[in-house]
Amino acid sequence: MNNWSRDLKPEMRPFLPATNAFVAGRDTPEAFLERCLTAIEENERNVLAFVALDIAGARRAAAEATRRWQTGKPLSPIDGMPIGVKDIMETASMPTGEGSPLFRGRRTHRDAAAVAALRAAGAIILGKTVTTEFAAVEPGPTHNPWDLNRTPGGSSSGSAAAVACGLIPVGLGTQVIGSTIRPASFCGCYGFKPSVNAINRGGSFDYKSHSVTTVLAASLDEAWVVARQISLRAGGDYGHMGLDGPLSVPSPERPDSIVFLRTGAWAAASEDARKEIEKTIATLWDAGVRIHKSETHPAVAAAEEAISGAAGLAGLINIWEDQWPLNTYARDIDASKLSDVMRRRLESAAEMSQEKYGACLAERERTRGVYEKLSEVASVCLTLSASGPAPVGLHSTGDPSFAIPASLLGIPAISLPVLRADGLPLGLQIMGFRNKDSSLIANAGFIESMLQHSHA
């Protein structure tokens, strides 16, 4: 397949700015939805971001939201916002297939906790977005909207691609390895991975201990506001209060200092990617922000050493935690419908001991402790979201290495679409500290404004 056959420049479609026009009567949620549907009609056949759409239900919900805005009684700031839901999460109105032939067309007739919370806030659940098989590594059909020959990343591929080209303003995702930060980087949208346990995962088929529900969005404001509206109504995973902080996006806050983390993936970064982040560091330094590196601060060197094995450690933990339900799928449903990758993963899990799993968990806690000491050094850490732009080919979702440390550490992270490499999007990843998500967003807002000003 070739690149776009016409001159299409992917452009995001934020929702929150339109609410001022809703209040003034110059626009409505119904009209906003129709603009999204027009974009879907024009572009979905090429991007393939959705596995299901509920257009009739969306139009009914948009009409109800329009009446609420017109009477001055919106349910929330996102009342009437069209949202895509990663097809790993249950939706009462549409099937939940988990990206697997085993469950194609399956209906559970209930909403996941996050989806139920969104509906209570007035959001419109427009469609289910493509995921990889069981939100793992086997690619789905989605194409990168910047170049149809390139991967959109995974596993939240459909949500990232749909947001990046304006089909929806927000899509829900998940991340246990690199499933949000990487596709946000490749597709050029915002990707917010909250602290682990920050968003209630009830009804979401991602059971792993450092997985988290995420938001892919057309703006930093929307990434925060949607996540916060969910946690306001559904809280975090059971036993955890969940994401807290202001309901509107935190005001930009200048970090006193920033840690630059190369991570174990630095050697794989492209020349363009390295140049981009070096320019970013120079811009922040010129603005008076102190930058700490491993060469100049022992705590940074210790953190880089601790997370250097993040990929292998996270992989082992995931293998053990994949044993169920893969073993029941293979035994009780149809093993032939599992990918080769999943069958090998199941075999590896069977060979792994409980003691080995316990040792991995202990090492994860040790690594988290080393990283946490950086909170005494800086407000946030900065690194790339990916080693370079989206690679050519749809057989792989690309290298997740730069995203893995934040997943293993359970910390909040956001990918800002502010860099370019080889003329394509590249994300800048800002990493915070556990349960200090609002501080991360405030610092990310400052960093984004500084970079936008420098590029003006």
N, C-alpha and C positions, 0 to 999 in steps of 0.2 A: 504494500500500500504506500502511496506517495504522501508527501506533505499535503496540507490543505490545498484543495483545488481552486480555492478563491482566496483573496486577501482577507483572512480573518486574523485579527489580533485579539487573543484571549483577553477578556476584560471582566473583572469581577463586578458583582452587582450588590453592594451593601444595602441593607434594609433600614437600619436605624436612621440615616439621614432623611428617609422618606416619611418618617413619622411626623416631622414638623408639617409637611404638606397634608398629611392625614388630618391633623388638628385644624389646619387652615381651610380644609375642604378643597384643596387643589389636587388631591390624589386620594386613592383608596387602596386598601389591601387587595380588593378584587382586581383593580387595574395592575397592581404590582405583580400579582400572581399571573395575570395574562401575559405580562412581559416575560416572565420566566418560562411560561408554556410556549411562547413564540420561539424563544431561544432553544428550548428543548426540541421543538419541531425542526428547527434549522440545523441543529448541531449534534443531537443525540445519535443519529445514525452513523456518525463518524467517531464520536468519542466513546459511545457505549458505556456510559457511567451508571446506568440504572438496570436493575433486574426486574423492577415492578414499579408501576405508577398508579396512584389513586386520584385521577384527575377529577372525577365526579365528586368524591369526598372532599378534595381540596377546594373545589369551587363552592361547595356548601359552607365549608369552614371560613373561606374568605368572605362570603356574604355576611356571615354572622360577625366576623371581626370588623367588617366595614360598618355595620350598624353600631357596634360598641364604640368605635372611634368617633362616629358621627354624633353620638349622644354623650360623648365625653367620659365614657366608662370603659376604657380598654382594661383588659385583665392584667396586662404587664407591658413593659416596653417592647416585647417581642410578639404581642398580639397581632396575628395575621402574617407572621414571618414564615415563608415556605422553607421547609427543612427536609433534607434527605437523611435517611437512617441507614447506617451500615448494616448489611444483611447478615450480621451476626447477632442482631438484637431483635427481640420479638415485637411484632406489631399486630394488633387485632385486625386491622383492615387489609393486611397484605401477607403473603407467605413469608416464611423465614427459612432460607435454604442453606445458610452458612457456607455458600460457595462450593457445595459438595453435591455430586449426583445422588448421594444417599438421601438428601432431604429436599430435593427440587420440588417446589410446589407445596411443601408442608405448611399447614396452617395451625397455629397454636391457639388462636382466638383470644389472645391477651396481649397487652402492651408490656414491654420492659419498663422498669421503674423510671428510667430517664425519659422514655417516650411518654409515659403517663403524665409525668411532670410537665413536659413540654405542652401536651394537649391542655393541661390545666392552666397553663400560662397563655393559652390562646394561639400557640404556634400551630402551623398547618403541616401535617406529616404528608408530604407530597409523594415521596417514593422511597424505595429501598435501593441503596447504592451497592455496587459491586464490591465484593471482598474476595480475597484469595481463599483457597480451601481451608476452612476452619480458622480463618484469619492467620494463616501461617505463610507458606512460601510458594505454593503452587499458584501461578498467576491466573487471574481472571481475564476477561476480554477487553478491558478498558484500555484506551489509548491516551497518550499524553496530548493535551490540547495544543501544545506549542509545536509539536511535531508528531504526527501519527505513527511514525516509525519508531518512536521511543517509548520506553516504559513510563507509566505514571507513578511508579513505585508501588509499594504494598505495605500492609494489607488493606489500608483504607483508601484504595485506589479510586473507587467510584466517587466517594465524597470529595476527595481532593480535586479530581478532574472536573467534576460538576461545578464546584465553587469557582475554580480558576477561570472557567469560561462563561460564568454568569448564568448558569442554569438554575442555581439556587444561591442564596447568600450564605447559608450555613449547612454543613453536613456533620453528623455525628460519626466518630471513629472510635478506635481502640488502639492501645499500644502496649505490647509486651516486649518487643525488640526494637523495631524502628518504624512501626506501622502508621504513625502520624507525622513525625518530624521529617521523615524521608519523602513521602509523597507530597507534603506541603512544600518542601524544597524543590522537588522536581517539577511540580505543577505551578509554583509561584503563588501560593496562597498562604494565609496564616494558619499555623498548626499549634494548638495549645494542648499540652499534656500536663494535666494537673498532678499534684502529689498523689501517690498511690493511696487508695481507699477514699479519695475525695468525692467521687461520684458513685452513687448507688448502682451496682452492677446486676441487681436482680433482673432476671430475664435476658441477660446478655451472655451468650455462650463463650465467654472468655474467662476461664476459671483460674488462671495461673496467678501465683501469689504476688507478682509485681506488675500485673496487667492493670490498666486503668481506662475508663471511658474518656474520650477526648473530643475536642471540637476543632473542625476545620472551617475557616471563616474568611469572609471578604474584608474584614478589618480587625484590628486589635480590639476595638470596643466590642464588637460582636462576639469575638472569641470568649471574652470574659463574661459579658452579660448573659449569654446563653448558658454557659457553665454555671453561673451563679443562680440563674432562674431555676435550673434543674435541682441544684443542691438545696435551694430554699424550700422546695416541695418534697424532695426525696432523700435529702441528706447524703451521707456517704455510704460505703459498704457497712453492713450491719456491725454494730459495735464502734463505729466511727462517726463523729458528728458531721464530717464532710467539709467541703469547701466553704469558707466563710469570708467575710470582708464586705466592702461596700457593694450595693446592688448595681451601681453604675461603675463604669471603668475607673480604676484609681487614677488620680492625676499624675502626670509624668513626674518622676522624682529622680533627681541627679544622684547617681551612685558616687560615694566618696572614692571608691576604688573598685577595680574589676580584675578578676583573675583570667588570664588567657590560658586555656587548657588545650594542649595539642591532642590529647588522648592517644590511645594506641593506634588510631587510624591515620595519624598525620602523614605517615610515609606514603599512603595511598592517595593523598590529596593531589589534584591536578595543579599544574603551574598557575593556571588562571585563578583557581580557587584560593591558593595560597596568597597570590597577589591581592585578591579582593579583601581577604581578612586582614592582611597587613595594612592596606589602605584604611580599613575601618579602625584598626588600633591606632594608627597615626592621627586620624580625625579626632578620636576620643582623647588622645593624649594632648593634642593641640587645644582641646576644649578644657583642659585642666583636670581631666580624670586620670587618676593614678592607675597604671597597669602593672600588675604583678605577673611574672613569668617564672618558670621553673629554674631558670638560670639565676634569678635574683631573690627567690624566697624558698626556703626549705619546705614549707608546708605545701607549696604548689608542686614541688618536685615529688614529695611523698604522695600527693593525691594522684599525680600522673602515673606513678609507679603502681599505686593500688588499683587503678582502673584499667591498667594495661591489659589485664586478662579478662576484661568484662565480657567479651563475646563468648569465650569458652565457658565461663562460669554461668552466664545466663542461659546458654544453650543446654548445659547439663541439668540445671534446675527445671527448665521447660520439658526436657525429655522425660524426667521422672513424673512431672505433673501432667504430662500428656497420656500417661499409661491408661488412666480412665479419663474420658470415655472411649478412647480408641479401641481398647480391648473388647468392649461390648459391641462397638460398631463392627469389628472384624468377626466376632463370634456370633452375634445375634442378628445382624442385618445382612451385610454383603461385603466381605473383604475385598472383592474384585473392584468395588467402586471407590476404594481408597487409592490415592495416588501412591506411586512408588516411594515418594518421600515419607508419606505417613506410615506406610508399612515398615520401612526401615526404622523410623522413629519408634514405632511400637516394639520392634525387635530390640532396639537399644535400651528401651525402658525395662524390658524383661530381664536384661542382663545387668541392670544397675541395682545396687543394694541400697537398703534403707540407710545404712551407715554412710554410704557415699553421698546420698542426698543430704543427710544431716551435716556432713562436713562442708558441703556446698553452701548450705544455709548459714553456717557459722562463718564461712569466708565472706559471704555477702554482708553479714552484719559488721564484720571487721572492716570491710571496704567502705561501708556507709559511715562508720565512725571516723575513718581517716578523712573522707571527703568533708564531713560536717565541720572539721576543724578549720576549713577554709572560711566558714562564716565569721571567724574572728579576724580574717584578713581582708575580706571584700564583701560587697553587697551581693554581687552575682558573678557568675563565670560566663565566659564567652568562648565559643568555638564554632566550627562549621556545622551545618545540618547534614551535609553529605559531602562526599569526597570530590564531587564535581557535578556538572549538569546531568540530567537523565541520560543514561546510556541508550544506544540504539538497540532495538530488539525487544520483543514481547515475551521471550522465553524465560526471562528473569525479572525480578522486581528491583534489582540493583543492590549495591552494597549498603547495608544498614549500619556499618561500624560506628559512625559518628553519633548515631542516635542511641546506641546500646547503653552507654554509661548512665544516662539519665533514667533509663528504664530499670536497670539493675539497682541503682541507688534509691529509687522510689521518690525522686525529687521532681518538682515542677520544671517544665522546660517549654519554651516557645520558639518556633521557627518564624522569623520575620523575612518576608520576601523582598529584601533590599539589596541583594547582591546579584551579579550576573557573571556567567562564565561561558565562553564561546557563544555569546549572544543569547543564552538561555537562562532561565531563572535558577538561582541558587540561594538557599536560605542561610541566614545568620542565626545560629542557635544561642539563646540566652538561657542559662541554667541557674535555678535558684536553690533554695534550701527547703527541706521537708516542712510542709504545712505553712510555708511563708509565700503562698501563691500570689497574694495581692501585692506584696512587695516586689516580686518578680515582674508582674505586669506593669507596675509603676516605673520600675527601672527600664524595662523594655520600651515603654512609651517615650522616655527621655532619649534613649539610644536611637530609636527610630527617628525622632524629630531632629536630632543632631545630624544623622546621616542624610535625611531628606534635605536639610538646609545646606549641607556641604555639596550636594549634587545639583542644587538649584542654580 
